[in-house]
Amino acid sequence: MTKRWLAIAPLALAVAGPAMAQNVPDLEGFWGLSWTPGEPAADMVEALPPNTVMIDDTGAAEFPRGEFGGLILTPEAMAHAETWRSEDDMTLDRVCLPPSIVYAIQGPFPFEVHQTPELIVFKYEYFDQTRLIFMDGRSAPEGQPPSKMGFSVGHWEGDELVIETDHIAASTITNNGLDHSDDITMVERYRLSEDGSTLMATQWFSDPASIENNGARWIEWEKREGEHIYPYECDPTFALEYGAVEE
C-alpha cells in the first residue's frame, strides 16, 4: 500500500496544485456543447494534415446507415459496416458499453477541465469517463494496454493546447458501423475565444486499418459558470424499453 501511494503521489500533488504556474490559457471549468457553433477557424483548419476530410456529426446528430461524412472506408471496414444493425447495440450486454474518446468527444454531453502545469484532467459526463492528459513529455509505459480513453500527452503551442492520443481501444468512429482499430491515433487542438467564453477545437484522427483518408471534426463548447457534470449511471435495462431483447 505504501509503495502504491509513493508511486501515485506526484500525480496527486499535480492534481492538487495550482494551475497558474505557467503563462498559458486557463481552461478550468465546466464546458457544455455549443448548439450554434460558428465557422471553423481558418488557421486551425489549415493546420490539419493533408488528405483529411471534415465530417459533420457533432452533437446529437448521427449519420444514417451507409453515410460516413466523406471518410473513405477500407474494404474490410466497409464489409463490417454493411453488417451493422443498430439493434445489435441495444442489448442488455452492450447498451452500457462506452465508446472510445474518438466518438465520445463529439457528443452532446458536457465535461469539466481541471488544469495544472503537469497534468490536465478532462472529466466527461458521458459514461462517467475520466481522461488524463500528461503535460510532462512522458511516453506511454512499455506494455500500456489500449483503453477507451487512450494514453494522452499534451503541450502548449502558443495559446493552443495540443493533445496527442494513442493506445485507444477499438471502438466506433461514427456510431453506424464504422469501427476503428487499436492503432488509431488522434490529435486535438484546443483554443479559447478572445472573451474566454467559448472553447474551440479540432479533432483529427488517422487509422489506415479502417479509413483510407483522415477524419476531423470542429467542435465548440460554451463555458457555464457554477455548473458541474452529473453522474451518467448507465442502466442496461434501458435496452428493454426499445424491445431490443426478448423478455
Sequence and secondary structure as in RCSB ss.txt:
>XXXX:A:sequence
MTKRWLAIAPLALAVAGPAMAQNVPDLEGFWGLSWTPGEPAADMVEALPPNTVMIDDTGAAEFPRGEFGGLILTP
EAMAHAETWRSEDDMTLDRVCLPPSIVYAIQGPFPFEVHQTPELIVFKYEYFDQTRLIFMDGRSAPEGQPPSKMG
FSVGHWEGDELVIETDHIAASTITNNGLDHSDDITMVERYRLSEDGSTLMATQWFSDPASIENNGARWIEWEKRE
GEHIYPYECDPTFALEYGAVEE
>XXXX:A:secstr
 HHHHHHHHHHHHHHHS STTSSS    EEEEE SS     HHHHHTS SSEEE    TT    TT  TT  B H
HHHHHHHH  GGGGSSTTTTT    HHHHTTSS  EEEEE SSEEEEEESGGG EEEEE S     TT   BSS 
EEEEEEETTEEEEEEE B SEESSSSS EE TT EEEEEEEE TTSSEEEEEEEEE TTTBSSEEEEEEEEEE T
T         GGGGGGGT S  
